[in-house]
């Protein structure tokens, strides 16, 4: 298992974390042309390679399974110290243990060049372990930032892709990579950090007691004690705007399709709050005590699974119910929801299954994947 190297201090040295890093010897010319988008050791594919990462409930082994929705094949890929909420940056999954986190490469990912994208796959593999547990993850091509109570780590993506863990602690309570910089919150102050970890500027808006964050195409969002703080712009100029909660606040983190700018969260009053980052608007949805929830994107429904096992779709702008289906007849109390551009996936632990839902077609049940274990936590990779 590769060793874990912590760099001294908060400096993120090395070209992998620097935007536009140059210098060093000129590359040697190769007589053999390299195909555009080529990545050594990976297979490029014509479409996204979605994978569902599932932990096994009730065994105490922490076994981790990978489900390929295209082939319906399921394979055990790793074991961790325990089970709990998983985090992912789109390719790597972070498995919580009692005091350490196991890092697993699921072997599928997307590279977005703006006007076109590339999709890749390779064999899954365990990368290694790092100290700390209970992390959430946010990433860009250069870095993955892991945040947990009392710890923020920046991981070098180039090193991860080479099978090594290089982590640098940041002095912050929360941080995300955004706009070729790191946006960090320390004791309520919001700072813009360079890729070397050094503070470049401070934003005027404050963020007391950050409890969650998200990165979208419309800005980075921090859930602060007094509202959501939206940071937008780029390395040239960042701006921050505070959006007070319509109620007392949110309970937990944001749930959304990766990159999209509509976020769903549990409200402190037991309902659901939806933030449209583009419109800078909160919407309240009357859906008490949700078991699982997520937003699927702009002009696309918010999905809420109720304790009675009914899955409902809501208009994110008005909160009106759009569709419903009795998905888990016996009731739900431990299910999870993940979504991609076309489908939603809902775990059904008691039935040892995962349900695939076409959320753009009135919550039509497309398929049910039967498992030989009870699924607990779930994330989706390949984005």
N, C-alpha and C positions, 0 to 999 in steps of 0.2 A: 504494500500500500504506500503511495507516495507520501513523503513527509510534508508537514505543514510549516511554512516559513512565515513568521510574522516580521514585518519590517519595523525598524525602530521608529517611535514617534508616530505622528499622523501623516508624514510625507508619503505620497504614493509615487515613488520614484519609478522611472522606466517608461519607455516609449508606449507601452500598451495602454497606459492611462493618460497619455498626453494627446491633446487634439493637435493634429498636424505636426507630429514629431518628425524631424528631419535630421540629417547628419549621418556620419558613418561612411564606410566605404561604398562606392557605387556598386550596384548589383552587376553581376557578371551576366553577359548575354548568353542565352540558351538557344541552341540551334533548333530545339523542338518547341513549337508554339504551345502555350498553355491555354486551354479553353477559358473563355470568359466565365468568371464565377467559380473557377475550379478551386476546390479545397482538398488538400492532400488527405487521403484516407477516408474520404466521405463520398457517397454516391449522390449525385444530383438527380432529383425527381421532377416530374411534370406537375405535381400538385402537392399541397400541404400534407405533411405526415403527422396527423393528429394522433396522440397517444393519451390514454387515461392511466394515471398512476394511482393505484389503490392500495391501501393498507388493510391488513386482515384483522378483523375485530375478534376479541375474546380469546385469542390464543396466547397472548403474552410474548410471542416470538418477534413481533415487529416485522413480519414478512411483508415485502413490498412486491406488488404485481404490476405488470404492464399489459394493458388491453389495447389492441389495435382494432379500432372500429371497422376498418376496411376489410380485414381478414377474419375478424372476430376471434383471433388467437389471443390467449392469455398466457403469460410466462412470469415466473418468479424471477426477479432481477437482483434483489438485495435483501438484507436483513438489517434491522436497526435495533437500538437498545429498547425501544418502546414504541408506543403509538401516540398520535396526537395530530394537531393541525399541521398540514404540509405547506411548504412554500415553494414557489418555482419562479424562475426568470425566463421561462419559455423553453429552455433546454435542460437546465440542471434543476434537480429537486433537492430540497433541504429537509432531511428527516429528523425530527426532534427525538432526543433521548433524555435520560435523566439529567445529564449535565453537559452533553456534547451533541453535536449535530453531524449526521452523516450526509455527505454530498454525493449524489448519484447523477451521472450523465445518462439521460434517457435516450441519447443518440438520434434525436430528431429536432430540427430547428429551421427557422426561416431567416433569410437575410434580405432586408428591404433596402433597395437602392433608390427609392423614391418613385422613379418612373417604371420600375419593374422589380420583381422579387425572384429570389432563388430558394428552392426547397432542398433540404439535405437529410440524409439518414446515414447512420453508422451503428455499430453494435453498442448496446448500453453497457455501462461499466461503473463500478464504485470508484470515485476519485479519492476519497479520504474522509477524515473527521476533523472538526474544528471545535474549540471550546465554546460553550454557550448553547442555549437552546431557546425554542419558542420564537424563532425569527420570522419576520415577513421579508419579502424580497422585492426589489425594484432594480431594473437594469437598463443599460444601453450597450452599444457594441463594445465599449471599453471597460466597463465596470459593472459589477453587481453589488448593490448596497443591501446589507442585511441589518434589520433593526429589531431589537428586543428590549425589554425593560432593562435599562442600565447598560446597554451595549449597542454600538453601531460599528459595523465592520464594512470596509470596502474591499471587494475581491477583484483581482486582476483577471479579466475575462480571457485574455490571451493565455495566461498560465493555466486557467481552468480547462481550456480547450486542449492544452498540451498534457493534461492529466495531473496537474499540480495545484495546490491551494496556496496562494499568496494573499494574505489578508493584512490590512492595516486598520487599526482602531481609529475612529474619529471621535473627537470631543464634542458630542452632541447627544440630544435625546431622540432625534429623528433626522433622517437625511434621504435624499433621492438624487439620482443622476438626471439632469435635465438641461437642455440647451447647451451641451458641451461643457457643462460645469456640474458641480455638486451643490445642491441647495440644502442647507443644514440648519436645524433649530437647536440653539443652545440657551437654556434658561430663558426661553421666550423670545430671544433675539434671532432673527432670520438672517443668515449670512450666505453669500455666494462664495463658494470655494473653487479655486482652480483645480486642475487635475493633479497637482502636486499636494493637495490638501490644505494649501495656505489660503487664508481669508483674503478675498479681493474687495468685497464691499458688503454693506449691510442694507437691508430693505427697511423701509419706514414702518411697515406693518409688523405687529408683534404676533407671536403664536404661543400663548401660555399653555402649558401642559398638553403637548401634542400626543394624541393617542393612536393615530392612524395616518396613512398617506397613500397616495395613488399618483401614477404618472399617466397622463392622457395626451392625445394629440392637440388638445386645446390648452394645456397647462398642467403644472404639477399642483397637487392639492394636499393640504395638511388639515386634518381634523383637530382643531384647537379647542380649548375649553369654552371659548366664546364664539365659535363659528368656524366655518371652513375658510382657510386661507388659500386663494388661488394665485399661483405665481406663473406669469406668462412672459413671453419674450424670448431672447436668446442671449448669447455671450456679450453682444453689444449693449443691450439694455434690458433689464428685467423690471417688471412691475408686479405689485402685489395688491390684491383686493380681498377684504374680509367680507364674508357672506354669513350674517348671523343665522343661527338655527331657527326654524319656525317654532320649535318646542324647546325642551330643555337640553337637547343635544343628541348625540348618537351613542349607541352602546356597541362597542367593538369596532371593526374596520369597515372599509368600503368593499363592495362586491360588484364586479362588472366584467364585461368582455375586455380582454387586454387591449390597452391603447385607446379604447373608445371613451367618449367624453360625457357619458351619463353614468352616474354612480348611485348605487342603492346601499342603504344601511338601516340597521335596526334603530328605531328611535327609543329614547329613554322612557317614553310613555307606553312602549310595547307595540307600536305600529311600525310603519315603514316610511323612511324619508328618502327622497330621490333628489339628487343634485344634477342639474343640467349645466355643465361647466361652460358651454358656449353661450347659453342664454343667461348665465349667472342667476339661476333661479332654483329655489327649493320647491318641491311638491310633496304634500303629505298623502299617503295612501292608507285607507282604513283596512288594514290587514293585521289583526291582533296576533301577537305572539308567534311570529313566523318561525318555522323549523329551519327553513333555508330560503335564501333569496338571492337574486342577482339581476343586474341590468344587462341588456343585450346590445345596446348601442343607441345612436341617435335615430329618432323616428322608428324605434323598435321597442317591443314590450319589456316591461319589468316582470320577472317571474317570481312568484311567491308560493312556497309550499306550506300549507297550513297543517296544524296538528291532526286534523281529520283525514289527512292524506290527499286532499284536493289540491291540485296544482292550478293556479290562476295566473292569467296574463293581464297586466294593467297598462293603460296609456301613461307614459312617463310625464307627459305635459299636464294632464288633467286628473290623473288618479282614477279614471273610470275603468271598470272591469271590461276586458275585451273578450276573454274566453276562459273556460275552465274545463278540467277533466279530472275524474276520480281515479287518480293514478295509483294510490296505495290504499286499497279498501279497508285494511285493518287499522289504519291510522299511522302517522309518522312521528317519530320523536328523535331520530338520529341520522336523518338523511342529509346529503350534500348535493349541491347543484354546481355544474360547470358548463360553460357555453363557449362555442366558437362561432364562426361566421354563418353556419347553417343549422346547427343542432344544439340542443341542450341535453345534458346527461344528468340523471338523478339516481342516486344510490337508494337501494331498497334492502337494508340489512336483513330484515326478517325473511325475505324471499330469496336471499343470496343472489341478488340480481342488480343490474344497472339498466335503467330505462332510457331509451333514446327518443327525444321529442323534437318534432319539427315545430319550432316556436313561431314560424312565419305562416303556418297552416293551421290555425286554431288549436294549437297544442296537440296535434295529431301524434299518436304513439307510433313511431316508425319501426322500432325493434326493441326487443328485450334481450339483454345478454345474460344468460344463465352462468353463474359462477359456482365453484366448488368451495367457496368460503364466504363468510359474511363481510361485506365491504364496510370499512369505517371511514377514514379520511380519503379525499380524492382531489387531485388537481389534473389539469390537462396541459400537455406540452406539445411542442411542434410549431409554436408561434414565434 
